[in-house]
Amino acid sequence: MKNYAIGLLLALALSACSDELSRARPYVLTTATTGGTFYPVGVAIATIAHAQLSESHGISLTAISSAGSMENLKLLRDNQAQFAILQGPFGAWSWTGEGPVSSPQSHIRSVSALWKNVEHFVLLTELTENKDMYDLANLDGERYVLGARNSGAEQTGRFILETLGIDYESKFNLAYMGYGPTTGAIQDGNIVGMNIPAGAPVSSITQAYALMGERMTILNWSQEALDSINARYPLWDWYDFPPGTYPNQLEAVRTVASPNVLVTRVDIPEDTVYNITKVIWENLATLQEIHGATRDMRPEIAIAGLGAPLHLGALRYYREVGLEIPERLLPADAAPDATP
């Protein structure tokens, strides 16, 4: 009887282990605030990956909101998230330990470039002179939002303004809010402008334009300004809004954009990252139907603008589809390319 009981317990234990192994392993993809583009696109990526990989490969991916790129780096470091969407500059800063990132994040690996992160520096039209970025230098204590505190929007906003020589610390009365509250604040007259870097069209700008129309302006960029911010990190390129991109937007706008990037931890299994990378690119048409910002994504530029070396799983996929991988993106433990 004793032997029978022990056998029964072992059988139950093995059954429990088998059930546990059959369940999809949960991974977390951290994004940004719900009013921007990171969150809805992150949810779309997670939903597609979960639907296609949960039963077949035991991989479950869930998207969560966050304060943005800076918090995402902390969540990755603490293994509270295993995947993250970052603004392009954070991809470079995280690997080298520059900008607002105090030390190199050697545990981070790149998965893919995603859609373009478009700079939307907004100012009340009555405060503009030339409707370009240097109009921000004319502010005199007015309340302006660079982003939520410690967010990617705030940190890249600071980098851009400092690079352009705009003394925002003395010129602005800085406020800190996420995209949704910021939109409400400019509509209510509580702020004079906002920094909304996101994939276009971004919902918070759409909402603000729908109510305010010509009373607000997305500031234009000059060649001089673009050259300045590309001097250290050549990530940005032109991005044009034809009239009508947003409701009541009557004039064309020339701004700039840099790629957002998907990153992961180095300790995530190679097969997991390979399959997630493959699912993203093989379902690009579905992703583009879900959110217009992803129409910028193309397989041939899947590794453009990446700061950290590729994860071995992502490297495997890109080699399979014939992309040429620059040496700086090869992880130290990568095997030689066996492609003939």
C-alpha distance (Angstrom), angle and dihedral (degrees) to the residues before:
residue distance angle dihedral
M1 . . .
K2 3.82 . .
N3 3.82 91.2 .
Y4 3.79 90.2 47.5
A5 3.82 91.4 52.5
I6 3.81 92.1 49.2
G7 3.80 90.1 48.6
L8 3.77 91.3 50.1
L9 3.82 91.8 50.5
L10 3.81 91.1 49.4
A11 3.79 90.8 49.5
L12 3.81 91.3 50.6
A13 3.80 91.0 47.7
L14 3.80 92.3 50.3
S15 3.79 90.3 47.2
A16 3.81 90.7 51.6
C17 3.80 90.7 49.5
S18 3.78 90.6 49.0
D19 3.81 90.9 50.4
E20 3.81 90.4 48.9
L21 3.79 92.5 49.8
S22 3.80 91.5 48.5
R23 3.78 91.9 57.2
A24 3.79 118.1 91.8
R25 3.79 112.9 -99.0
P26 3.81 106.9 -118.5
Y27 3.79 119.7 -126.9
V28 3.81 125.6 -179.5
L29 3.81 124.6 -136.3
T30 3.80 111.1 -162.1
T31 3.81 118.0 -154.3
A32 3.85 128.9 163.3
T33 3.81 140.1 -93.2
T34 3.78 118.3 -30.6
G35 3.83 95.3 -115.4
G36 3.81 94.5 65.6
T37 3.80 134.4 62.1
F38 3.82 101.3 -99.3
Y39 3.80 93.1 73.6
P40 3.84 102.0 49.1
V41 3.81 92.5 41.8
G42 3.81 90.7 45.5
V43 3.80 90.0 51.5
A44 3.82 89.5 49.6
I45 3.82 92.5 50.6
A46 3.81 91.8 47.0
T47 3.81 92.5 47.2
I48 3.81 93.7 50.3
A49 3.82 92.4 45.2
H50 3.79 93.2 47.7
A51 3.80 93.2 47.4
Q52 3.80 93.2 51.1
L53 3.80 102.6 34.1
S54 3.79 107.5 31.3
E55 3.80 98.8 82.0
S56 3.80 99.5 24.1
H57 3.83 99.5 44.5
G58 3.81 105.8 12.2
I59 3.82 92.4 -115.9
S60 3.80 120.4 138.6
L61 3.80 122.0 -176.2
T62 3.81 124.7 -170.1
A63 3.82 126.0 -175.5
I64 3.81 121.7 -141.8
S65 3.80 132.2 -174.1
S66 3.81 121.8 -116.2
A67 3.78 142.1 164.5
G68 3.81 89.1 -86.6
S69 3.79 140.1 -105.8
M70 3.81 98.9 -14.3
E71 3.79 93.9 51.0
N72 3.80 90.1 42.4
L73 3.80 90.2 60.7
K74 3.81 89.8 53.7
L75 3.81 92.1 47.9
L76 3.82 90.0 51.4
R77 3.79 92.2 46.8
D78 3.82 91.2 52.3
N79 3.83 92.2 42.8
Q80 3.80 90.6 -120.8
A81 3.80 85.1 125.5
Q82 3.79 127.9 27.7
F83 3.81 98.6 -165.9
A84 3.81 130.1 35.0
I85 3.77 141.4 179.7
L86 3.81 112.3 -133.6
Q87 3.76 135.0 -178.2
G88 3.80 110.3 -106.1
P89 3.81 96.4 -106.6
F90 3.80 90.0 54.0
G91 3.78 89.2 55.4
A92 3.81 88.2 59.0
W93 3.82 96.3 37.7
S94 3.81 93.4 49.2
W95 3.79 94.6 56.0
T96 3.80 96.6 44.1
G97 3.81 99.1 33.8
E98 3.81 94.2 -122.2
G99 3.79 136.5 134.0
P100 3.82 111.0 17.7
V101 3.83 91.9 -15.6
S102 3.79 105.7 94.9
S103 3.81 99.3 -159.1
P104 3.83 137.8 15.2
Q105 3.81 113.1 -82.8
S106 3.80 97.8 -140.5
H107 3.82 92.7 174.1
I108 3.83 92.5 66.5
R109 3.79 123.8 97.3
S110 3.81 129.7 -179.2
V111 3.79 122.8 -114.5
S112 3.80 104.9 174.6
A113 3.76 148.4 -29.7
L114 3.79 108.7 -111.1
W115 3.80 131.8 -173.7
K116 3.79 127.3 -29.8
N117 3.78 117.7 -83.9
V118 3.79 103.2 -140.1
E119 3.79 121.0 -152.5
H120 3.83 111.8 -125.7
F121 3.81 107.8 -177.7
V122 3.79 102.9 176.1
L123 3.80 128.7 -165.7
L124 3.79 133.7 173.2
T125 3.80 106.0 -95.1
E126 3.81 92.3 -128.9
L127 3.83 88.7 64.4
T128 3.81 95.9 50.2
E129 3.78 125.7 98.3
N130 3.80 105.4 173.5
K131 3.82 97.5 6.6
D132 3.80 90.4 -122.0
M133 3.80 136.0 114.5
Y134 3.79 94.2 -90.1
D135 3.82 89.9 65.1
L136 3.80 84.9 79.2
A137 3.81 88.7 69.9
N138 3.82 88.4 66.5
L139 3.80 95.5 64.0
D140 3.79 115.4 113.9
G141 3.78 110.8 -162.8
E142 3.81 97.2 -42.3
R143 3.78 117.8 148.0
Y144 3.83 113.2 -99.6
V145 3.82 130.8 173.0
L146 3.81 119.9 -139.1
G147 3.81 92.2 176.0
A148 3.78 141.4 -77.7
R149 3.79 113.1 -37.1
N150 3.83 111.8 -81.6
S151 3.80 90.8 4.6
G152 3.78 125.9 137.3
A153 3.81 88.7 -112.8
E154 3.80 91.5 57.5
Q155 3.80 95.2 46.1
T156 3.80 97.1 45.1
G157 3.80 89.1 42.7
R158 3.79 90.1 55.6
F159 3.81 91.1 47.0
I160 3.80 92.5 50.7
L161 3.81 95.7 46.4
E162 3.80 93.0 45.4
T163 3.81 90.5 48.9
L164 3.81 90.8 50.6
G165 3.80 90.8 50.2
I166 3.82 95.0 -115.4
D167 3.81 109.6 149.3
Y168 3.78 95.4 -142.7
E169 3.82 93.2 162.3
S170 3.79 90.9 68.4
K171 3.82 99.4 25.1
F172 3.82 99.0 49.4
N173 3.77 133.5 57.7
L174 3.80 92.0 -142.7
A175 3.79 120.6 -141.1
Y176 3.80 126.0 -175.3
M177 3.81 121.6 -141.4
G178 3.79 141.8 137.0
Y179 3.79 120.1 -106.8
G180 3.80 96.8 -92.8
P181 3.83 97.3 51.4
T182 3.82 89.9 41.5
T183 3.79 90.8 58.2
G184 3.79 90.6 51.2
A185 3.81 91.1 47.4
I186 3.81 95.5 55.2
Q187 3.80 91.2 45.1
D188 3.81 89.9 51.7
G189 3.83 93.2 47.9
N190 3.81 94.2 -114.0
I191 3.83 93.8 122.4
V192 3.81 133.7 27.8
G193 3.78 98.1 -144.4
M194 3.77 149.0 -6.4
N195 3.78 144.1 -150.2
I196 3.82 111.5 -129.5
P197 3.82 112.1 172.1
A198 3.80 106.9 -177.3
G199 3.77 145.4 119.7
A200 3.78 111.8 -68.7
P201 2.92 129.2 -81.1
V202 3.82 92.5 36.4
S203 3.79 117.1 -171.8
S204 3.81 96.8 -132.8
I205 3.83 92.0 56.1
T206 3.81 90.3 44.7
Q207 3.81 90.3 53.8
A208 3.80 93.6 46.7
Y209 3.82 93.7 47.7
A210 3.80 92.1 47.0
L211 3.80 90.3 60.1
M212 3.82 102.6 30.0
G213 3.81 105.1 31.3
E214 3.82 112.3 169.8
R215 3.80 92.3 5.4
M216 3.84 88.3 81.8
T217 3.80 130.6 50.5
I218 3.81 133.8 -159.6
L219 3.80 102.2 -140.4
N220 3.81 120.1 -120.6
W221 3.79 125.8 -129.6
S222 3.80 128.2 -132.1
Q223 3.80 127.3 -145.6
E224 3.81 87.8 -110.1
A225 3.80 91.6 56.7
L226 3.81 92.9 46.6
D227 3.81 92.1 49.7
S228 3.81 90.2 50.2
I229 3.79 96.9 55.6
N230 3.82 92.3 42.5
A231 3.81 93.9 53.6
R232 3.84 93.8 89.8
Y233 3.82 102.5 20.5
P234 3.84 112.4 24.0
L235 3.80 94.0 -155.1
W236 3.81 105.7 117.5
D237 3.79 129.7 84.2
W238 3.81 136.2 171.5
Y239 3.79 119.7 -70.8
D240 3.81 120.5 -174.5
F241 3.80 128.6 -157.9
P242 3.79 110.8 -159.1
P243 3.81 115.2 -150.7
G244 3.78 110.7 -75.8
T245 3.80 95.9 32.1
Y246 3.79 83.9 120.4
P247 3.82 128.2 25.6
N248 3.82 112.1 -82.7
Q249 3.82 91.6 4.7
L250 3.79 100.1 140.8
E251 3.82 100.9 170.3
A252 3.81 131.5 59.8
V253 3.80 115.2 -107.6
R254 3.81 126.3 -152.9
T255 3.78 111.6 -158.8
V256 3.83 133.8 147.1
A257 3.80 136.4 -108.3
S258 3.80 140.5 -165.6
P259 3.81 128.7 -163.6
N260 3.78 122.3 -92.9
V261 3.78 113.3 -137.7
L262 3.79 137.1 -147.0
V263 3.80 113.6 -138.6
T264 3.79 136.2 176.9
R265 3.80 141.2 -174.5
V266 3.79 120.0 -81.5
D267 3.84 91.1 -125.9
I268 3.81 95.7 61.4
P269 3.85 108.6 110.5
E270 3.79 115.9 -94.5
D271 3.81 93.3 -126.1
T272 3.81 91.5 53.0
V273 3.80 94.0 53.8
Y274 3.80 91.7 41.7
N275 3.79 92.2 54.5
I276 3.80 95.0 44.6
T277 3.82 91.1 48.7
K278 3.80 90.4 48.8
V279 3.81 93.2 48.3
I280 3.82 92.2 51.5
W281 3.79 94.9 52.5
E282 3.80 97.0 37.9
N283 3.81 89.7 52.7
L284 3.79 97.8 42.5
A285 3.81 93.0 122.4
T286 3.81 90.5 56.8
L287 3.79 91.1 47.4
Q288 3.79 90.8 50.8
E289 3.79 91.1 52.0
I290 3.81 89.9 53.8
H291 3.82 97.1 50.7
G292 3.80 128.8 14.0
A293 3.81 94.2 -145.8
T294 3.81 90.5 71.5
R295 3.81 91.0 64.6
D296 3.81 84.2 88.6
M297 3.81 89.6 66.1
R298 3.81 118.0 101.0
P299 3.82 128.6 167.7
E300 3.80 92.6 -128.3
I301 3.82 90.9 62.5
A302 3.81 95.7 38.9
I303 3.81 92.2 120.8
A304 3.82 99.4 35.4
G305 3.80 114.6 122.7
L306 3.82 97.0 13.1
G307 3.79 115.9 149.6
A308 3.82 104.5 -171.0
P309 3.82 126.0 53.1
L310 3.80 116.5 -90.5
H311 3.78 121.9 -92.8
L312 3.79 110.4 -110.6
G313 3.81 90.3 -114.2
A314 3.80 93.3 53.6
L315 3.81 90.8 43.9
R316 3.81 89.5 54.2
Y317 3.80 91.8 53.8
Y318 3.81 95.6 46.7
R319 3.79 91.4 48.8
E320 3.80 89.1 51.4
V321 3.81 91.8 54.7
G322 3.80 92.2 46.5
L323 3.82 103.3 -108.2
E324 3.79 115.8 156.9
I325 3.81 107.6 -123.4
P326 3.81 117.7 -148.6
E327 3.79 114.7 -131.5
R328 3.82 93.0 -116.2
L329 3.83 89.9 63.8
L330 3.81 95.2 50.9
P331 3.81 112.5 105.2
A332 3.79 115.0 -128.1
D333 3.82 91.9 -113.6
A334 3.81 95.7 48.7
A335 3.79 117.1 129.5
P336 3.81 117.4 -128.5
D337 3.78 114.8 -86.3
A338 3.79 107.9 -93.3
T339 3.83 93.6 -169.5
P340 3.84 108.7 124.2
